[in-house]
Amino acid sequence: MSDLVRTSFLLAQEREGLRLAEESDILSLEPLASPPHERYVLRFAAQSVLADRDGPREGSGVFVVGVWFPGDYLQRVAIPQVLTWLGPRELFHPNVNGPFLCLGPFRPGTPLVEICYRVYSVISYQNYGLANPLNPTAAAWARRHLDRFPVDPRPLKRRLAAFKTRVFEKGGAA
């Protein structure tokens, strides 16, 4: 794979990822190092389930994930190499056991925007896998509390507000 293809891919990921972050009240995206960026920090201000002394509870927080597009990302993908759960440690989810998180099947070249949507769907319990969990205790708890999900039903991207249009004719009044 030529450097031009990889560079084009990385530049597109930054452009599209930053556009999504601008259109979201939930996501902030920070490119790291110099362009073309291959590393990002994703921050999601969301509701999820947190573990504390008294057991799991719903709560809000800022959930942070690192993303790295290694040199061979367009040919192969190793999820533990690409995604890193950075915190908080208290997230209680069947598919997260920091620093690891599982988003299900992942193909080489998966775009950053898709990664953002998939990570948010896990954090918010819009998506969770109970078979082969990274956190069996959280999976057992989730099986008993399916009626509580999703914890945060908001869409990652803001919806456009509905508006009314009015037609003005020459010389007419509204």
Contact map, one row per residue, 1 for C-alpha under 8 A:
111011000000000000000000000000000000000000000000000000000000000000000000000000000000000000000000000000000000000000000000000000000000000000000000000000000000000000000000000000
111111000000000000000000000000000000000000000000000000000000000000000000000000000000000000000000000000000000000000000000000000000000000000000000000000000000000000000000000000
111111100000000000000000000000000000000000000000000000000000000000000000000000000000000000000000000000000000000000000000000000000000000000000000000000000000000000000000000000
011111110000000000000000000000000000000000000000000000000000000000000000000000000000000000000000000000000000000000000000000000000000000000000000000000000000000000000000000000
111111111000000000000000000000000000000000000000000000000000000000000000000000000000000000000000000000000000000000000000000000000000000000000000000000000000000000000000000000
111111111100000000000000000000000000000000000000000000000000000000000010010000000000000000000000000000000000000000000000000000000000000000000000000000000000000000000000000000
001111111110000000000000000000000001000000000000000000000000000000000000000000000000000000000000000000000000000000000000000000000000000000000000000000000000000000000000000000
000111111111000000000000000000000000000000000000000000000000000000000000000000000000000000000000000000000000000000000000000000000000000000000000000000000000000000000000000000
000011111111100000000000000000000000000000000000000000000000000000000000000000000000000000000000000000000000000000000000000000000000000000000000000000000000000000000000000000
000001111111110000000000000000000001110000000000000000000000000000000000000000000000000000000000000000000000000000000000000000000000000000000000000000000000000000000000000000
000000111111111000000000000000000011100000000000000000000000000000000000000000000000000000000000000000000000000000000000000000000000000000000000000000000000000000000000000000
000000011111111100000000000000000000000000000000000000000000000000000000000000000000000000000000000000000000000000000000000000000000000000000000000000000000000000000000000000
000000001111111110000000000000000000000000000000000000000000000000000000000000000000000000000000000000000000001110000000000000000000000000000000000000000000000000000000000000
000000000111111111000000000000100000100000000000000000000000000000000000000000000000000000000000000000000000000100000000000000000000000000000000000000000000000000000000000000
000000000011111111100000000000000000000000000000000000000000000000000000000000000000000000000000000000000000000000000000000000000000000000000000000000000000000000000000000000
000000000001111111110000000000000000000000000000000000000000000000000000000000000000000000000000000000000000000110000000000000000000000000000000000000000000000000000000000000
000000000000111111111000000010000000000000000000000000000000000000000000000000000000000000000000000000000000000110000000000000000000000000000000000000000000000000000000000000
000000000000011111111100000010000000000000000000000000000000000000000000000000000000000000000000000000000000000000000000000000000000000000000000000000000000000000000000000000
000000000000001111111110000000000000000000000000000000000000000000000000000000000000000000000000000000000000000000000000000000000000000000000000000000000000000000000000000000
000000000000000111111111001000000000000000000000000000000000000000000000000000000000000000000000000000000000000010000000000000000000000000000000000000000000100000000000000000
000000000000000011111111111110000000000000000000000000000000000000000000000000000000000000000000000000000000000000000000000000000000000000000000000000000000100000000000000000
000000000000000001111111000100000000000000000000000000000000000000000000000000000000000000000000000000000000000000000000000000000000000000000000000000000000000000000000000000
000000000000000000111111100000000000000000000000000000000000000000000000000000000000000000000000000000000000000000000000000000000000000000000000000000000000110000000000000000
000000000000000000011111111100000000000000000000000000000000000000000000000000000000000000000000000000000000000000000000000000000000000000000000000000000001110000000000000000
000000000000000000001011111000000000000000001000000000000000000000000000000000000000000000000000000000000000000000000000000000000000000000000000000000000001110000000000000000
000000000000000000001001111100000000000000111100000000000000000000000000000000000000000000000000000000000000000000000000000000000000000000000000000000000001100000000000000000
000000000000000000011001111110000000000001111000000000000000000000000000000000000000000000000000000000000000000000000000000000000000000000000000000000000001000000000000000000
000000000000000000001101011111000000000001110000000000000000000000000000000000000000000000000000000000000000000000000000000000000000000000000000000000000000000000000000000000
000000000000000011001000001111100000000111100000000000000000000000000000000000000000000000000000000000000000000000000000000000000000000000000000000000000000000000000000000000
000000000000000000000000000111110000000111000000000000000000000000000000000000000000000000000000000000000000000000000000000000000000000000000000000000000000000000000000000000
000000000000010000000000000011111000111110000000000000000000000000000000000000000000000000000000000000000000000000000000000000000000000000000000000000000000000000000000000000
000000000000000000000000000001111100111110000000000000000000000000000000000000000000000000000000000000000000000000000000000000000000000000000000000000000000000000000000000000
000000000000000000000000000000111110101000000000000000000000000000000000000000000000000000000000000000000000000000000000000000000000000000000000000000000000000000000000000000
000000000000000000000000000000011111100000000000000000000000000000000000000000000000000000000000000000000000000000000000000000000000000000000000000000000000000000000000000000
000000000010000000000000000000001111110000000000000000000000000000000000000000000000000000000000000000000000000000000000000000000000000000000000000000000000000000000000000000
000000100110000000000000000000000111110000000000000000000000000000000000000000000000000000000000000000000000000000000000000000000000000000000000000000000000000000000000000000
000000000110010000000000000000111111111100000000000000000000000000000000000000000000000000000000000000000000000000000000000000000000000000000000000000000000000000000000000000
000000000100000000000000000000110011111100000000000000000000000000111100000000000000000000000000000000000000000000000000000000000000000000000000000000000000000000000000000000
000000000000000000000000000000111000111110000000000000000000000001111000000000000000000000000000000000000000000000000000000000000000000000000000000000000000000000000000000000
000000000000000000000000000011110000111111000000000000000000000001110000000000000000000000000000000000000000000000000000000000000000000000000000000000000000000000000000000000
000000000000000000000000000011110000001111100000000000000000000111100000000000000000000000000000000000000000000000000000000000000000000000000000000000000000000000000000000000
000000000000000000000000001111000000000111110000000000000000000111100000000000000000000000000000000000000000000000010000000000000000000000000000000000000000000000000000000000
000000000000000000000000011110000000000011111000000000000000011110000000000000000000000000000000000000000000000000000000000000000000000000000000000000000000000000000000000000
000000000000000000000000011100000000000001111100000000000000111100000000000000000000000000000000000000000000000000000001000000000000000000000000000000000000000000000000000000
000000000000000000000000111000000000000000111110000000000001111000000000000000000000000000000000000000000000000000000000000000000000000000000000000000000000000000000000000000
000000000000000000000000010000000000000000011111000000000001111000000000000000000000000000000000000000000000000000000000001100000000000000000000000000010000000000000000000000
000000000000000000000000000000000000000000001111100000000111100000000000000000000000000000000000000000000000000000000000001100000000000000000000000000110000000000000000000000
000000000000000000000000000000000000000000000111110000000111100000000000000000000000000000100000000000000000000000000000001110000000000000000000000000110000000000000000000000
000000000000000000000000000000000000000000000011111000011110000000000000000000000000000000111000000000000000000000000000000000000000000000000000000000100000000000000000000000
000000000000000000000000000000000000000000000001111100011110000000000000000000000000000001110000000000000000000000000000000000000000000000000000000000000000000000000000000000
000000000000000000000000000000000000000000000000111111111000000000000000000000000000000001110000000000000000000000000000000000000000000000000000000000000000000000000000000000
000000000000000000000000000000000000000000000000011111111000000000000000000000000000000001000000000000000000000000000000000000000000000000000000000000000000000000000000000000
000000000000000000000000000000000000000000000000001111100000000000000000000000000000000000000000000000000000000000000000000000000000000000000000000000000000000000000000000000
000000000000000000000000000000000000000000000000001111110000000000000000000000000000000000000000000000000000000000000000000000000000000000000000000000000000000000000000000000
000000000000000000000000000000000000000000000000001111111000000000000000000000000000000000000000000000000000000000000000000000000000000000000000000000000000000000000000000000
000000000000000000000000000000000000000000000000111101111100000000000000000000000000000000010000000000000000000000000000000000000000000000000000000000000000000000000000000000
000000000000000000000000000000000000000000000000111100111110000000000000000000000000000000000000000000000000000000000000000000000000000000000000000000000000000000000000000000
000000000000000000000000000000000000000000000011110000011111000000000000000000000000000000000000000000000000000000000000000000000000000000000000000000100000000000000000000000
000000000000000000000000000000000000000000000011110000001111100000000000000000000000000000000000000000000000000000000000000000000000000000000000000000000000000000000000000000
000000000000000000000000000000000000000000001111000000000111110000000000000000000000000000000000000000000000000000000000000000000000000000000000000000000000000000000000000000
000000000000000000000000000000000000000000011111000000000011111000000000000000000000000000000000000000000000000000000000000000000000000000000000000000000000000000000000000000
000000000000000000000000000000000000000000111100000000000001111100000000000000000000000100000000000000000000000000000000000000000000000000000000000000000000000000000000000000
000000000000000000000000000000000000000000111100000000000000111110000000000000000000011100000000000000000000000000000000001000000000000000000000000000000000000000000000000000
000000000000000000000000000000000000000011110000000000000000011111000000000000000000111100000000000000000000000000000000000000000000000000000000000000000000000000000000000000
000000000000000000000000000000000000000011100000000000000000001111100000000000000011111000000000000000000000000000000000000000000000000000000000000000000000000000000000000000
000000000000000000000000000000000000001111000000000000000000000111110000000000000111110000000000000000000000000000000000000000000000000000000000000000000000000000000000000000
000000000000000000000000000000000000011111000000000000000000000011111000000000000111000000000000000000000000000000000000000000000000000000000000000000000000000000000000000000
000000000000000000000000000000000000011100000000000000000000000001111100000000001110000000000000000000000000000000000000000000000000000000000000000000000000000000000000000000
000000000000000000000000000000000000011000000000000000000000000000111111100000000100000000000000000000000000000000000000000000000000000000000000000000000000000000000000000000
000000000000000000000000000000000000010000000000000000000000000000011111100000001100000000000000000000000000000000000000000000000000000000000000000000000000000000000000000000
000001000000000000000000000000000000000000000000000000000000000000001111110000000000000000000000000000000000000000000000000000000000000000000000000000000000000000000000000000
000000000000000000000000000000000000000000000000000000000000000000001111111110000000000000000000000000000000000000000000000000000000000000000000000000000000000000000000000000
000000000000000000000000000000000000000000000000000000000000000000001111111110000000000000000000000000000001100000000000000000000000000000000000000000000000000000000000000000
000001000000000000000000000000000000000000000000000000000000000000000011111110000000000000000000000000000001100000000000000000000000000000000000000000000000000000000000000000
000000000000000000000000000000000000000000000000000000000000000000000001111110000000000000000000000000000001100000000000000000000000000000000000000000000000000000000000000000
000000000000000000000000000000000000000000000000000000000000000000000001111111000000000000000000000000000011100000000000000000000000000000000000000000000000000000000000000000
000000000000000000000000000000000000000000000000000000000000000000000001111111101100000000000000000000000111100000000000000000000000000000000000000000000000000000000000000000
000000000000000000000000000000000000000000000000000000000000000000000000000111111100000000000000000000000000000000000000000000000000000000000000000000000000000000000000000000
000000000000000000000000000000000000000000000000000000000000000000000000000011111110000000000000000001000100000000000000000000000000000000000000000000000000000000000000000000
000000000000000000000000000000000000000000000000000000000000000000000000000001111111000000000000000110000000000000000000000000000000000000000000000000000000000000000000000000
000000000000000000000000000000000000000000000000000000000000000000010100000011111111000000000000000000000000000000000000000000000000000000000000000000000000000000000000000000
000000000000000000000000000000000000000000000000000000000000000001111100000011111111000000000000000000000000000000000000000000000000000000000000000000000000000000000000000000
000000000000000000000000000000000000000000000000000000000000000011110000000000111111100000000000000110000000000000000000000000000000000000000000000000000000000000000000000000
000000000000000000000000000000000000000000000000000000000000000011100000000000011111110000000000011110000000000000000000000000000000000000000000000000000000000000000000000000
000000000000000000000000000000000000000000000000000000000000000111000000000000000011111000000001111110000000000000000000000000000000000000000000000000000000000000000000000000
000000000000000000000000000000000000000000000000000000000000001111000000000000000001111110000000011000000000000000000000000000000000000000000000000000000000000000000000000000
000000000000000000000000000000000000000000000000000000000000001110000000000000000000111111100000010000000000000000000000000000000000000000000000000000000000000000000000000000
000000000000000000000000000000000000000000000000000000000000011100000000000000000000011111100000000000000000000000000000000000000000000000000000000000000000000000000000000000
000000000000000000000000000000000000000000000000000000000000000000000000000000000000011111100000010000000000000000000000000000000000000000000000000000000000000000000000000000
000000000000000000000000000000000000000000000000011100000000000000000000000000000000001111110000000000000000000000000000000000000000000000000000000000000000000000000000000000
000000000000000000000000000000000000000000000001111000000000000000000000000000000000001111111001000000000000000000000000000000000000000000000000000000000000000000000000000000
000000000000000000000000000000000000000000000000111000010000000000000000000000000000000001111101000000000000000000000000000000000000000001000000000000000000000000000000000000
000000000000000000000000000000000000000000000000100000000000000000000000000000000000000000111111100000000000000000000000011000010000001001100000000000000000000000000000000000
000000000000000000000000000000000000000000000000000000000000000000000000000000000000000000011111100000000000000000000000000000011100111111100100000000000000000000000000000000
000000000000000000000000000000000000000000000000000000000000000000000000000000000000000000001111100011100000000000000000010000011100111000000000000000000000000000000000000000
000000000000000000000000000000000000000000000000000000000000000000000000000000000000100000111111111111000000000000000000000000000000011000000000000000000000000000000000000000
000000000000000000000000000000000000000000000000000000000000000000000000000000000000100000001111111110000000000000000000000000000000011000000000000000000000000000000000000000
000000000000000000000000000000000000000000000000000000000000000000000000000000000001111010000001111110000000000000000000000000000000000000000000000000000000000000000000000000
000000000000000000000000000000000000000000000000000000000000000000000000000000000001110000000001111110000000000000000000000000000000000000000000000000000000000000000000000000
000000000000000000000000000000000000000000000000000000000000000000000000000000010011100000000001111111000000000000000000000000000000010000000000000000000000000000000000000000
000000000000000000000000000000000000000000000000000000000000000000000000000000010011100000000011111111100000000000000000000000000000010000000000000000000000000000000000000000
000000000000000000000000000000000000000000000000000000000000000000000000000000100000000000000011000111110000000000000000000000000000010000000000000000000000000000000000000000
000000000000000000000000000000000000000000000000000000000000000000000000000000000000000000000010000011111100000000000110010000000000000000000000000000000000000000000000000000
000000000000000000000000000000000000000000000000000000000000000000000000000000000000000000000000000001111100000000000000000000000000000000000000000000000000000000000000000000
000000000000000000000000000000000000000000000000000000000000000000000000000000000000000000000000000000111110000000000000000000000000000000000000000000000000000000000000000000
000000000000000000000000000000000000000000000000000000000000000000000000000010100000000000000000000000111111010000000000000000000000000000000000000000000000000000000000000000
000000000000000000000000000000000000000000000000000000000000000000000000000110000000000000000000000000001111110000000000000000000000000000000000000000000000000000000000000000
000000000000000000000000000000000000000000000000000000000000000000000000111110000000000000000000000000000111110000000000000000000000000000000000000000000000000000000000000000
000000000000000000000000000000000000000000000000000000000000000000000000111110000000000000000000000000000011111000000000000000000000000000000000000000000000000000000000000000
000000000000000000000000000000000000000000000000000000000000000000000000000000000000000000000000000000000111111101100000000000000000000000000000000000000000000000000000000000
000000000000100000000000000000000000000000000000000000000000000000000000000000000000000000000000000000000000111111100000000000000000000000000000000000000000000000000000000000
000000000000110110000000000000000000000000000000000000000000000000000000000000000000000000000000000000000000011111110000000000000000000000000000000000000000000000000000000000
000000000000100110010000000000000000000000000000000000000000000000000000000000000000000000000000000000000000001111111000000000000000000000000000000000000000000000000000000000
000000000000000000000000000000000000000000000000000000000000000000000000000000000000000000000000000000000000011111111100000000000000000000000000000000000000000000000000000000
000000000000000000000000000000000000000000000000000000000000000000000000000000000000000000000000000000000000011111111110000000000000000000000000000000000000000000000000000000
000000000000000000000000000000000000000001000000000000000000000000000000000000000000000000000000000000000000000111111111000000000000000000000000000000000000000000000000000000
000000000000000000000000000000000000000000000000000000000000000000000000000000000000000000000000000000000000000011111111100000000000000000000000000000000001000000000000000000
000000000000000000000000000000000000000000000000000000000000000000000000000000000000000000000000000000100000000001111111110000000000000000000000000000000000000000000000000000
000000000000000000000000000000000000000000000000000000000000000000000000000000000000000000000000000000100000000000111111111000000000000000000000000000000000000000000000000000
000000000000000000000000000000000000000000010000000000000000000000000000000000000000000000000000000000000000000000011111111100000000000000000000000000000001000000000000000000
000000000000000000000000000000000000000000000000000000000000000000000000000000000000000000000000000000000000000000001111111111110000000000000000000000000000000000000000000000
000000000000000000000000000000000000000000000000000000000000000000000000000000000000000000001010000000100000000000000111111111110000000000000000000000000000000000000000000000
000000000000000000000000000000000000000000000111000000000000001000000000000000000000000000001000000000000000000000000011111111000000000000000000000000000000000000000000000000
000000000000000000000000000000000000000000000111000000000000000000000000000000000000000000000000000000000000000000000001111111100000000000000000000001111000000000000000000000
000000000000000000000000000000000000000000000001000000000000000000000000000000000000000000000000000000000000000000000000111111110000000000000000000011110000000000000000000000
000000000000000000000000000000000000000000000000000000000000000000000000000000000000000000000000000000000000000000000000111111110000000000000000000011111000000000000000000000
000000000000000000000000000000000000000000000000000000000000000000000000000000000000000000000000000000000000000000000000110111111000000000000000000001000000000000000000000000
000000000000000000000000000000000000000000000000000000000000000000000000000000000000000000001110000000000000000000000000110011111100000000000000000000000000000000000000000000
000000000000000000000000000000000000000000000000000000000000000000000000000000000000000000000110000000000000000000000000000000111111100000100000000000000000000000000000000000
000000000000000000000000000000000000000000000000000000000000000000000000000000000000000000000110000000000000000000000000000000011111100000100110000000000000000000000000000000
000000000000000000000000000000000000000000000000000000000000000000000000000000000000000000000000000000000000000000000000000000001111100000000000000000000000000000000000000000
000000000000000000000000000000000000000000000000000000000000000000000000000000000000000000000000000000000000000000000000000000001111110100000000000000000000000000000000000000
000000000000000000000000000000000000000000000000000000000000000000000000000000000000000000000110000000000000000000000000000000001111111100100000000000000000000000000000000000
000000000000000000000000000000000000000000000000000000000000000000000000000000000000000000000111100111000000000000000000000000000001111100000000000000000000000000000000000000
000000000000000000000000000000000000000000000000000000000000000000000000000000000000000000001111100000000000000000000000000000000000111111100000000000000000000000000000000000
000000000000000000000000000000000000000000000000000000000000000000000000000000000000000000000100000000000000000000000000000000000001111111110000000000000000000000000000000000
000000000000000000000000000000000000000000000000000000000000000000000000000000000000000000000100000000000000000000000000000000000000001111111000000000000000000000000000000000
000000000000000000000000000000000000000000000000000000000000000000000000000000000000000000011100000000000000000000000000000000000000001111111100000000000000000000000000000000
000000000000000000000000000000000000000000000000000000000000000000000000000000000000000000001100000000000000000000000000000000001100101111111110000000000000000000000000000000
000000000000000000000000000000000000000000000000000000000000000000000000000000000000000000000000000000000000000000000000000000000000000111111111000000000000000000000000000000
000000000000000000000000000000000000000000000000000000000000000000000000000000000000000000000000000000000000000000000000000000000000000011111111100000000000000000000000000000
000000000000000000000000000000000000000000000000000000000000000000000000000000000000000000000100000000000000000000000000000000000100000001111111110000000000000000000000000000
000000000000000000000000000000000000000000000000000000000000000000000000000000000000000000000000000000000000000000000000000000000100000000111111110000000000000000000000000000
000000000000000000000000000000000000000000000000000000000000000000000000000000000000000000000000000000000000000000000000000000000000000000011111110000000000000000000000000000
000000000000000000000000000000000000000000000000000000000000000000000000000000000000000000000000000000000000000000000000000000000000000000001111111110000000000000000000000000
000000000000000000000000000000000000000000000000000000000000000000000000000000000000000000000000000000000000000000000000000000000000000000000111111110000000000000000000000000
000000000000000000000000000000000000000000000000000000000000000000000000000000000000000000000000000000000000000000000000000000000000000000000000111110000000000000000000000000
000000000000000000000000000000000000000000000000000000000000000000000000000000000000000000000000000000000000000000000000000000000000000000000000111111100000000000000000000000
000000000000000000000000000000000000000000000000000000000000000000000000000000000000000000000000000000000000000000000000000011000000000000000000111111110000000000000000000000
000000000000000000000000000000000000000000000000000000000000000000000000000000000000000000000000000000000000000000000000000111100000000000000000000111111000000000000000000000
000000000000000000000000000000000000000000000011100000000100000000000000000000000000000000000000000000000000000000000000000111000000000000000000000111111000000000000000000000
000000000000000000000000000000000000000000000111000000000000000000000000000000000000000000000000000000000000000000000000000111000000000000000000000011111100000000000000000000
000000000000000000000000000000000000000000000000000000000000000000000000000000000000000000000000000000000000000000000000000101000000000000000000000001111110000000000000000000
000000000000000000000000000000000000000000000000000000000000000000000000000000000000000000000000000000000000000000000000000000000000000000000000000000011111000000000000000000
000000000000000000000000000000000000000000000000000000000000000000000000000000000000000000000000000000000000000000000000000000000000000000000000000000001111111000000000000000
000000000000000000000001111000000000000000000000000000000000000000000000000000000000000000000000000000000000000000001001000000000000000000000000000000000111110000000000000000
000000000000000000011011110000000000000000000000000000000000000000000000000000000000000000000000000000000000000000000000000000000000000000000000000000000011111000000000000000
000000000000000000000011100000000000000000000000000000000000000000000000000000000000000000000000000000000000000000000000000000000000000000000000000000000011111100000000000000
000000000000000000000000000000000000000000000000000000000000000000000000000000000000000000000000000000000000000000000000000000000000000000000000000000000010111110000000000000
000000000000000000000000000000000000000000000000000000000000000000000000000000000000000000000000000000000000000000000000000000000000000000000000000000000000011111000000000000
000000000000000000000000000000000000000000000000000000000000000000000000000000000000000000000000000000000000000000000000000000000000000000000000000000000000001111100000000000
000000000000000000000000000000000000000000000000000000000000000000000000000000000000000000000000000000000000000000000000000000000000000000000000000000000000000111110000000000
000000000000000000000000000000000000000000000000000000000000000000000000000000000000000000000000000000000000000000000000000000000000000000000000000000000000000011111000000000
000000000000000000000000000000000000000000000000000000000000000000000000000000000000000000000000000000000000000000000000000000000000000000000000000000000000000001111100000000
000000000000000000000000000000000000000000000000000000000000000000000000000000000000000000000000000000000000000000000000000000000000000000000000000000000000000000111110000000
000000000000000000000000000000000000000000000000000000000000000000000000000000000000000000000000000000000000000000000000000000000000000000000000000000000000000000011111000001
000000000000000000000000000000000000000000000000000000000000000000000000000000000000000000000000000000000000000000000000000000000000000000000000000000000000000000001111100000
000000000000000000000000000000000000000000000000000000000000000000000000000000000000000000000000000000000000000000000000000000000000000000000000000000000000000000000111110111
000000000000000000000000000000000000000000000000000000000000000000000000000000000000000000000000000000000000000000000000000000000000000000000000000000000000000000000011111110
000000000000000000000000000000000000000000000000000000000000000000000000000000000000000000000000000000000000000000000000000000000000000000000000000000000000000000000001111100
000000000000000000000000000000000000000000000000000000000000000000000000000000000000000000000000000000000000000000000000000000000000000000000000000000000000000000000000111110
000000000000000000000000000000000000000000000000000000000000000000000000000000000000000000000000000000000000000000000000000000000000000000000000000000000000000000000001111111
000000000000000000000000000000000000000000000000000000000000000000000000000000000000000000000000000000000000000000000000000000000000000000000000000000000000000000000001101111
000000000000000000000000000000000000000000000000000000000000000000000000000000000000000000000000000000000000000000000000000000000000000000000000000000000000000000000101000111
